[in-house]
């Protein structure tokens, strides 16, 4: 689901950039706002329609699990298609960005225009989640309307927090860096470098604080486990400010290390993870997260994202010089105009191909780290703890075992790699050397391609 949300956000913002924005006449202003409001209400309206005609006549908690999953899958696919169509229509048909950027001129401020362009999309998504929250039967039908809506909203908020962590925060960071580039372009070289360094440090220190503000969290209640986790990070020379429990109403089983700066770095474990996983498996997950920090995975992923973003930001002057809409002239003129958009195409290809590959490899590398002792050798107990943790995670949902995402490989492939390393420890060094070479090769190739494009 996070991949679909991220794709819709990228397509919406990219479409608003490609077709430009012109001021809206007074007689069209309120019509555009009205049509955008209709599209924003259409999606949750469809959710109400689906819930009334499917969930009420046929209570989903009263049928067998296989049939219930099939019904929910059909509803989800139908609703996702409508949400995607309505989201893109706000840009391509209704041209909501004409009001935001052309009439209101909110593009003069970083992030403000993107916020208003995405507002109807996020509203329709969030309200749909609230309506669909009772499909699995978690909401008691005996509750009052107030308690029922309150519980549904709480469930949707937890789901939205996951979107904030994995989709919205990274997207906002990328857009913020791009929006600031025109303000930095007029500075001298050393002033621009210093300003960019200050911005990156502020983001690295501020994002963990924003995350803690947006998400509900609490302190550890197991001092022994907390001491053991702190010992893992201390042994690997990883400063950790604190450990927090992410309160999700036992809906999410996940863990993450947040923060690049040691003084602001935190380990977050969800409440469902702490409740369902035994102590040794929680420690295995903590070793996996320590591996991400020790092996500089967060910094590597940040470089893979910001390098092309900053490169594209440098061509902003070329994009603003194009006639808008870009493909509004003669067909023979499209080729020259489309060539200016080539860097964006390269970035998207890099994002969809390079970033998933590097993220999957880093997950494998963190798994290897979690299976090793301080002597850098695989330990059977550590390997079994991590395998059991991955199997337990796979049992939490249908299809989790073989499902892979943009940032994570399938649990099946991760377990298979651990088993191969148990039988042949020499493959650990071989994997690490191969991954390191390929990581640098991808960075060098992308930099070379970008430099050659700028020279041409």
N, C-alpha and C positions, 0 to 999 in steps of 0.2 A: 504494500500500500504506500509506503514512503517513496518508493520509486515512481509510482504513478503521480503522487502529489508533486514531487520534484520535477517530473517531466512537464506537467501542466504549468507550473510556475515558470519554468524556463521557456516553454513555447509562448506563453502569454507575454512575458517581458521581451522576448526576441521579436515577436510579431509587432509589438508596440514600437520597437526600434526601427524595424524594416519599413513600415508603411508611414512613418512620420506622424506629425500632429499639426493640424491647422486650427486656428480659432473658430469656435462655433458661433453662429449667429444667434441673436437673442431668441428668435422664434423656435430654434432647434435645440436650445440649451435644455429646457425643461423636458422636451420630448426625449432627448438622449438620457437624461437622468431617470425618467420614468421607465424607459425600456431596460436600462441596466437594473433598476429595481425589480422589474418583472422577471428578468433572467435570474437574479439572485434569489427570488422567492420561488421560482419554478422548480428548482432542484429539491429543496425541502418539501415543497408541495407534492412532488412525485413520491418522496419518501413516505409522506402521510398516506397517499393513495395506496402504495404498495403495502404498508403496514396494515391498513384497514381491510383490504381485500384479500390479504394472504395470512397475516399473523392472527387476526381475530377469528375468522371462520375456521381456520385450521391452526390451533395452538401448536407452535413448533416444539414446545417441550413435551407434547403428547404423542409424537411420532418417533420412529426409530432414528438412530443417529445418522445413518447413511442418507436417508431421505431428507432429513433436516439439513444436512450439509449441502445437499444438491439444491434445495430450495434457496438457502441463503446465498449460495454461489451464483445462482441465476439472478437473484435480486441485486447482489453486489455488482455483477457485470452490467446489468441494465442501468443501474444508477450511476456507475462510473462513466458509461458512455454518454449519458445525459449531462452529467457534470462537466465532462470534457468538452462537449459541444457547446454548452452554455458559457463556459469559461472562454473558449476561443472566439465565440460570437461577440463577446464584450469588446474584443479588440478588432477583429476582422470585419464584422458587420455593423455593430452599433458604434464602433470607434470611440470608446470611452476615453481613450488617451487624448483625444482631441479636446475634451473638456478639461482634463487634468493638466495637460501640458500646454495646450494652445490657448484656452480661455483663462484658466486660473494661473498658468505659468508656474506650477509648483516644481518644475524641473530646475529652478534656480537654487533649490535646497537639496542637499544630499539625502537620498532615501525617501523623501516626502512624496515625490511623484510615483515611485514604485509602490509605496504603501497604499496610496489611494487607488492605483490601478488594480492591485490585488485584493482590495478590501471586499468587493462583492463576491469574489471567488472564495476567499477564506470564510466569509459569512455563510455562504451556501454550504460549504463543506462542514463547518462546525455544527450548524443547525441540523444537517442531515445525520450527523453522528448522534446527536441527542435523540432524534426520532427513532433511529435504528437501534438504540441501546437496549430495547426490550425484546429483540428478536430471539435471543438465546434463552429467554425465560428468567434472566437475572433479576428483573423487576417484578416484585410481587403485585399481582392484580388487586389485592386487597388494600394496597396503600392508597392514601388520598392523592388527589391530583397534585397538590403541592409537594408531598414527599416523593411521589413518582417522578415528577419533573426534576426535583432536586437531585435524586439519585442518578437519573439519566445524565444530567449536566455534569455531575462529578465523574461519571464514567467517561464522558466525552472529553472532559478536561485532562484526564490522565492520558487518553489517546493523543490529545493535542500536544501535551508535553513531550511525548515521544517524537512527534513531528517537529517540535521546536528544536530538540536536541540534534536530530539527524538530518533535517532538511532546511528549516527556516533559518537557524543560526548560521550555518555555512553559507547559505544563499545571501543573507543580509550582509555578511562579511565581504563576500565577493563584490556585491553591488556597491557597498560603501567604499571599497578601495577604488573601484572604477569611477565612481562619482567624484572622488577627491582628486583624481589625476589631473583634470583641467586646472584646478587651483594650484597644483604643484608645478605645472609645466612652466610657469613664468618665473620660477625661482632659479637661483644659481644651482650648479651641480651639487655642491656640498650642502647647501640649504635644503635642497630637495631630498638628498639622502638622509639628512638628519631628521627632517620632518616625517619621512616614511618610516624611519626606525622608531620614532616616538609613537606614531600611530599604531604600528604593529605591537609595540610593548603595551600600549593602552588596551588594545584588543585582547592580547594574551592575558592581561591581568583582569580585565573587565568582564569577559565572557563567563568565567566561572561564577563571578558574583551575580551576574544577570541570571544564570542558570539556577542558582540557589534561590533567587528571588521568585522566579517563575514556577519552580517546582516545589512541592511539599516534601519536606525532609525532616529527619529527626536524628538523635544521637544513637550510637551503638549501645545496646543493652547487654551485650556479652563481653565483659572485659577480658576474658581469657582469649576469645577469638580475635578481639581487637589487638591484643598484644602480639598474637601470632602473626597477624597480617602486617603489623608495623615491623615485626622482625624480618619478614620477607623483603620489604622495601629497604630496610636498613642494611641488610646483608648485601644487597645489590647497589648500595650507595645512591639510593633514590630518595631525596627529601620529600616528605609527605606532610602537608599541613594538618589534615584531619580526614576522618572517615565519616561518611554520612549514610543513613538509610533513606532511600527514595521511597516515599509512601505512595503506592499506586493502587491501594485497595486490593492487593494480591492479584493484580491483572498482568503485571510485567515481571519477567525473570531475566534480568540483565545486569551488567556491571560495566563501568567505564571509569577511566582516569581522566580528569578534566583539569586543564591548565598546563601551559608550557613553563611558566615561571615557578620555580620550586616553592617559593613562599606562598603561592596561591594554588598549588596543585592539591587536588582532592581525589579520593577514591569513593565512588558512589556505588552502592549495592542496593538493588531493589528489595522490597519487603517479601515478595513471593520467592525470590532466590534464597533469602535467609530462612524462610519457613520450610521450603520443600527440599533443599539440598543439605546433606549432612556436612559436618564441619570439615572433613578432609577434602570434600569436593569444592567447598567454598574457598579453601586455601589453594586448591589447584587453579581455580578461576582467578584468584588474586595473583598467583605467579604468572598466569597468562597476561594479565593487565600490566604487571611489572615488566614483563618482556617487551610490551609495546613501548614503554617509557625508556627502558635500558637500551633498546635497539633503535631509538630515535625515529619511531614510526610516525608519531604525530608531526614531527618536523618534516619528515619526508613527504607525507601526504599534503602538508601545507605548501611545500615547495611545488609539488606537482599541480596544485590548484592555482596558486598565486602567480607562477611564472607566466602561463599563457594569458591570465587575466590582466596583468600589468602590461603585457605586450599588446593586447587588443586595445587597452585604454590609450596607448600611445597613438593609435590610428583614429582616435575619436574625431580629430580635425578633418580627416579624409571623409569620414562617414557623414559629418554634418554638412560638408560641402556638396553632397549629392542632392539631386532633385528629389523631392518627396511628392507622391510615393515613388519608390525606387523603380518599380516596374510599370510606371505609368506612361513611358514614352514609346518610341518605335521599338519593335522587336530586335532590330539590328543594334540598337544602343544598349540592349540588356547585357551583352557580353562584357563591355567595358565597365559597366556599373557593377555587375556581379563579381568581377575580379577584385574590386575593392573590398567585397565581403569575404574574400578567400580566407583571411586570418580567422574570422569567426567560424567558418567551416572547419578549419584545422583545429581550433580549440574544441569545438563540439566533438569532433572525431577523437581527439586526444582524451576528452573527458569520458566518452562512452567506451573507449577501448583501453587507453593507458591506465586510467585511474582504477577501474575494476580489476585489471590484472595486477597492478601493484598492491592494491588492497588485499586481494586474495593471497598473494605471496606473503604479505606481512602477517596475515592471520596464521599461515603455516609456520612462519618463523617464530611467532609468539608461542605457538603450541610446542615447538621444539624446545624453546627456552623453558617452558613450564615443566617439561619432562626431564630436565637436566638438574643435576646437583651442582654444588659450588665448584666441583672439579670438572665441570663442563662435560659430564658423561651422563647418558640416559639412566634413569633410575626406574626400576620396575614398579615401585609403589607410586611414584609420581605419575608415571604413564597410565597406570590403572585408574588412579584418581581422576585424571583429566578425561580419560575415555568414558568412565562412568558418568562424569558430569555432562559430557556431550550427549550421551545416550539418554540421560534424564531430561535434558533440554529437548531432545527430539520427541520424547513421549508427551510433552506438554501440548502438542498440537498436531493436527492431521497434515501430513506432507512436510513436516519440518525436517525430517531426516534427509531427504533428497533435494530440498529446496535451497537454491542459492540466490543471493541478492547482489546489489551493485557493489557493496563493500565487504560481503562475507561469502566464502565458498560454502558448499553444502556440508552438513555435519558428517555425512557419509564419507566424503573425500578427506576430511580432516582426521577422522578415525582411521581410515585406511593408511594415511601417511604415518600416523603414530605407530601402527602395527608394523609397517615396513622398517621404521627406524629401530624398533625393538629387536628385530631379527638381524639388522646390519647397522651397527652404530657408525660405520665409516661414511654412510650416506648423509650423516648430519653435516660434516665438513663439506662434502660435495654439494649439498643443497645450498649451504650458506655462501660458498664461493660463487656458485652459479647465479644465485639470486642477486648478489652484490654486483656482479659484472653486468647483468641484464638491467639492473636499476640505473647504473651510471650510463649504460648505452642508450637507454630511452631518453634520459635527460640531455645527453650530448646530441643525439639525433634531432630532438625537437628544437633545441637551441640553434643548431646549424640550419635547420629548415627555416626557422623564423628569421635569422640573420640574413639568409639568402633572399628571402622575400622582401625584406626591408631595403636591401641593396638594389634589387630589381626595380 
